[in-house]
Amino acid sequence: DPRSTIERICQFLGKKLSPEELDSVLKNSSFQVMKQNKMSNYEILPEALFTKPFLITRK
């Protein structure tokens, strides 16, 4: 359950999130949104920064 996991992480960090912030974290950490986010997939970084090709696997 992603919601309870995020709540546990917040509790561990001593951070309170409003319901809107929690919903935003849930939305933006979903596989579908991260797949489309160019920052999550390093699409906006030049290839010259990497010495070898790599893939990031999300489960």
Phi and psi in radians as a Rosetta constraint file:
Dihedral C 1 N 2 CA 2 C 2 CIRCULARHARMONIC -1.040 0.35
Dihedral N 2 CA 2 C 2 N 3 CIRCULARHARMONIC -0.674 0.35
Dihedral C 2 N 3 CA 3 C 3 CIRCULARHARMONIC -1.071 0.35
Dihedral N 3 CA 3 C 3 N 4 CIRCULARHARMONIC -0.842 0.35
Dihedral C 3 N 4 CA 4 C 4 CIRCULARHARMONIC -1.189 0.35
Dihedral N 4 CA 4 C 4 N 5 CIRCULARHARMONIC -0.561 0.35
Dihedral C 4 N 5 CA 5 C 5 CIRCULARHARMONIC -1.139 0.35
Dihedral N 5 CA 5 C 5 N 6 CIRCULARHARMONIC -0.778 0.35
Dihedral C 5 N 6 CA 6 C 6 CIRCULARHARMONIC -1.117 0.35
Dihedral N 6 CA 6 C 6 N 7 CIRCULARHARMONIC -0.708 0.35
Dihedral C 6 N 7 CA 7 C 7 CIRCULARHARMONIC -1.097 0.35
Dihedral N 7 CA 7 C 7 N 8 CIRCULARHARMONIC -0.689 0.35
Dihedral C 7 N 8 CA 8 C 8 CIRCULARHARMONIC -1.157 0.35
Dihedral N 8 CA 8 C 8 N 9 CIRCULARHARMONIC -0.707 0.35
Dihedral C 8 N 9 CA 9 C 9 CIRCULARHARMONIC -1.095 0.35
Dihedral N 9 CA 9 C 9 N 10 CIRCULARHARMONIC -0.772 0.35
Dihedral C 9 N 10 CA 10 C 10 CIRCULARHARMONIC -1.077 0.35
Dihedral N 10 CA 10 C 10 N 11 CIRCULARHARMONIC -0.736 0.35
Dihedral C 10 N 11 CA 11 C 11 CIRCULARHARMONIC -1.092 0.35
Dihedral N 11 CA 11 C 11 N 12 CIRCULARHARMONIC -0.764 0.35
Dihedral C 11 N 12 CA 12 C 12 CIRCULARHARMONIC -1.063 0.35
Dihedral N 12 CA 12 C 12 N 13 CIRCULARHARMONIC -0.701 0.35
Dihedral C 12 N 13 CA 13 C 13 CIRCULARHARMONIC -1.434 0.35
Dihedral N 13 CA 13 C 13 N 14 CIRCULARHARMONIC -0.137 0.35
Dihedral C 13 N 14 CA 14 C 14 CIRCULARHARMONIC 1.251 0.35
Dihedral N 14 CA 14 C 14 N 15 CIRCULARHARMONIC 0.560 0.35
Dihedral C 14 N 15 CA 15 C 15 CIRCULARHARMONIC -2.004 0.35
Dihedral N 15 CA 15 C 15 N 16 CIRCULARHARMONIC 2.270 0.35
Dihedral C 15 N 16 CA 16 C 16 CIRCULARHARMONIC -1.732 0.35
Dihedral N 16 CA 16 C 16 N 17 CIRCULARHARMONIC 2.310 0.35
Dihedral C 16 N 17 CA 17 C 17 CIRCULARHARMONIC -1.968 0.35
Dihedral N 17 CA 17 C 17 N 18 CIRCULARHARMONIC 2.453 0.35
Dihedral C 17 N 18 CA 18 C 18 CIRCULARHARMONIC -1.257 0.35
Dihedral N 18 CA 18 C 18 N 19 CIRCULARHARMONIC 2.837 0.35
Dihedral C 18 N 19 CA 19 C 19 CIRCULARHARMONIC -0.984 0.35
Dihedral N 19 CA 19 C 19 N 20 CIRCULARHARMONIC -0.631 0.35
Dihedral C 19 N 20 CA 20 C 20 CIRCULARHARMONIC -1.182 0.35
Dihedral N 20 CA 20 C 20 N 21 CIRCULARHARMONIC -0.711 0.35
Dihedral C 20 N 21 CA 21 C 21 CIRCULARHARMONIC -1.142 0.35
Dihedral N 21 CA 21 C 21 N 22 CIRCULARHARMONIC -0.724 0.35
Dihedral C 21 N 22 CA 22 C 22 CIRCULARHARMONIC -1.087 0.35
Dihedral N 22 CA 22 C 22 N 23 CIRCULARHARMONIC -0.767 0.35
Dihedral C 22 N 23 CA 23 C 23 CIRCULARHARMONIC -1.068 0.35
Dihedral N 23 CA 23 C 23 N 24 CIRCULARHARMONIC -0.683 0.35
Dihedral C 23 N 24 CA 24 C 24 CIRCULARHARMONIC -1.139 0.35
Dihedral N 24 CA 24 C 24 N 25 CIRCULARHARMONIC -0.753 0.35
Dihedral C 24 N 25 CA 25 C 25 CIRCULARHARMONIC -1.092 0.35
Dihedral N 25 CA 25 C 25 N 26 CIRCULARHARMONIC -0.770 0.35
Dihedral C 25 N 26 CA 26 C 26 CIRCULARHARMONIC -1.051 0.35
Dihedral N 26 CA 26 C 26 N 27 CIRCULARHARMONIC -0.792 0.35
Dihedral C 26 N 27 CA 27 C 27 CIRCULARHARMONIC -1.122 0.35
Dihedral N 27 CA 27 C 27 N 28 CIRCULARHARMONIC -0.852 0.35
Dihedral C 27 N 28 CA 28 C 28 CIRCULARHARMONIC -1.340 0.35
Dihedral N 28 CA 28 C 28 N 29 CIRCULARHARMONIC -0.214 0.35
Dihedral C 28 N 29 CA 29 C 29 CIRCULARHARMONIC -1.760 0.35
Dihedral N 29 CA 29 C 29 N 30 CIRCULARHARMONIC 0.097 0.35
Dihedral C 29 N 30 CA 30 C 30 CIRCULARHARMONIC -1.265 0.35
Dihedral N 30 CA 30 C 30 N 31 CIRCULARHARMONIC 2.633 0.35
Dihedral C 30 N 31 CA 31 C 31 CIRCULARHARMONIC -1.004 0.35
Dihedral N 31 CA 31 C 31 N 32 CIRCULARHARMONIC -0.767 0.35
Dihedral C 31 N 32 CA 32 C 32 CIRCULARHARMONIC -1.070 0.35
Dihedral N 32 CA 32 C 32 N 33 CIRCULARHARMONIC -0.781 0.35
Dihedral C 32 N 33 CA 33 C 33 CIRCULARHARMONIC -1.219 0.35
Dihedral N 33 CA 33 C 33 N 34 CIRCULARHARMONIC -0.748 0.35
Dihedral C 33 N 34 CA 34 C 34 CIRCULARHARMONIC -1.133 0.35
Dihedral N 34 CA 34 C 34 N 35 CIRCULARHARMONIC -0.585 0.35
Dihedral C 34 N 35 CA 35 C 35 CIRCULARHARMONIC -1.107 0.35
Dihedral N 35 CA 35 C 35 N 36 CIRCULARHARMONIC -0.604 0.35
Dihedral C 35 N 36 CA 36 C 36 CIRCULARHARMONIC -1.542 0.35
Dihedral N 36 CA 36 C 36 N 37 CIRCULARHARMONIC -0.237 0.35
Dihedral C 36 N 37 CA 37 C 37 CIRCULARHARMONIC -1.408 0.35
Dihedral N 37 CA 37 C 37 N 38 CIRCULARHARMONIC 2.056 0.35
Dihedral C 37 N 38 CA 38 C 38 CIRCULARHARMONIC -1.119 0.35
Dihedral N 38 CA 38 C 38 N 39 CIRCULARHARMONIC -0.524 0.35
Dihedral C 38 N 39 CA 39 C 39 CIRCULARHARMONIC -1.219 0.35
Dihedral N 39 CA 39 C 39 N 40 CIRCULARHARMONIC -0.610 0.35
Dihedral C 39 N 40 CA 40 C 40 CIRCULARHARMONIC -1.215 0.35
Dihedral N 40 CA 40 C 40 N 41 CIRCULARHARMONIC -0.494 0.35
Dihedral C 40 N 41 CA 41 C 41 CIRCULARHARMONIC -1.856 0.35
Dihedral N 41 CA 41 C 41 N 42 CIRCULARHARMONIC 0.188 0.35
Dihedral C 41 N 42 CA 42 C 42 CIRCULARHARMONIC 0.991 0.35
Dihedral N 42 CA 42 C 42 N 43 CIRCULARHARMONIC 0.458 0.35
Dihedral C 42 N 43 CA 43 C 43 CIRCULARHARMONIC -1.242 0.35
Dihedral N 43 CA 43 C 43 N 44 CIRCULARHARMONIC -0.428 0.35
Dihedral C 43 N 44 CA 44 C 44 CIRCULARHARMONIC -1.606 0.35
Dihedral N 44 CA 44 C 44 N 45 CIRCULARHARMONIC -0.087 0.35
Dihedral C 44 N 45 CA 45 C 45 CIRCULARHARMONIC -1.540 0.35
Dihedral N 45 CA 45 C 45 N 46 CIRCULARHARMONIC 2.468 0.35
Dihedral C 45 N 46 CA 46 C 46 CIRCULARHARMONIC -1.175 0.35
Dihedral N 46 CA 46 C 46 N 47 CIRCULARHARMONIC 2.516 0.35
Dihedral C 46 N 47 CA 47 C 47 CIRCULARHARMONIC -1.128 0.35
Dihedral N 47 CA 47 C 47 N 48 CIRCULARHARMONIC -0.389 0.35
Dihedral C 47 N 48 CA 48 C 48 CIRCULARHARMONIC -1.112 0.35
Dihedral N 48 CA 48 C 48 N 49 CIRCULARHARMONIC -0.317 0.35
Dihedral C 48 N 49 CA 49 C 49 CIRCULARHARMONIC -1.268 0.35
Dihedral N 49 CA 49 C 49 N 50 CIRCULARHARMONIC -0.335 0.35
Dihedral C 49 N 50 CA 50 C 50 CIRCULARHARMONIC -1.877 0.35
Dihedral N 50 CA 50 C 50 N 51 CIRCULARHARMONIC 2.305 0.35
Dihedral C 50 N 51 CA 51 C 51 CIRCULARHARMONIC -1.413 0.35
Dihedral N 51 CA 51 C 51 N 52 CIRCULARHARMONIC -0.419 0.35
Dihedral C 51 N 52 CA 52 C 52 CIRCULARHARMONIC -2.553 0.35
Dihedral N 52 CA 52 C 52 N 53 CIRCULARHARMONIC 2.648 0.35
Dihedral C 52 N 53 CA 53 C 53 CIRCULARHARMONIC -1.178 0.35
Dihedral N 53 CA 53 C 53 N 54 CIRCULARHARMONIC 2.568 0.35
Dihedral C 53 N 54 CA 54 C 54 CIRCULARHARMONIC -2.587 0.35
Dihedral N 54 CA 54 C 54 N 55 CIRCULARHARMONIC 2.773 0.35
Dihedral C 54 N 55 CA 55 C 55 CIRCULARHARMONIC -2.144 0.35
Dihedral N 55 CA 55 C 55 N 56 CIRCULARHARMONIC 2.568 0.35
Dihedral C 55 N 56 CA 56 C 56 CIRCULARHARMONIC -1.844 0.35
Dihedral N 56 CA 56 C 56 N 57 CIRCULARHARMONIC 2.205 0.35
Dihedral C 56 N 57 CA 57 C 57 CIRCULARHARMONIC -1.828 0.35
Dihedral N 57 CA 57 C 57 N 58 CIRCULARHARMONIC 2.213 0.35
Dihedral C 57 N 58 CA 58 C 58 CIRCULARHARMONIC -1.972 0.35
Dihedral N 58 CA 58 C 58 N 59 CIRCULARHARMONIC 2.336 0.35
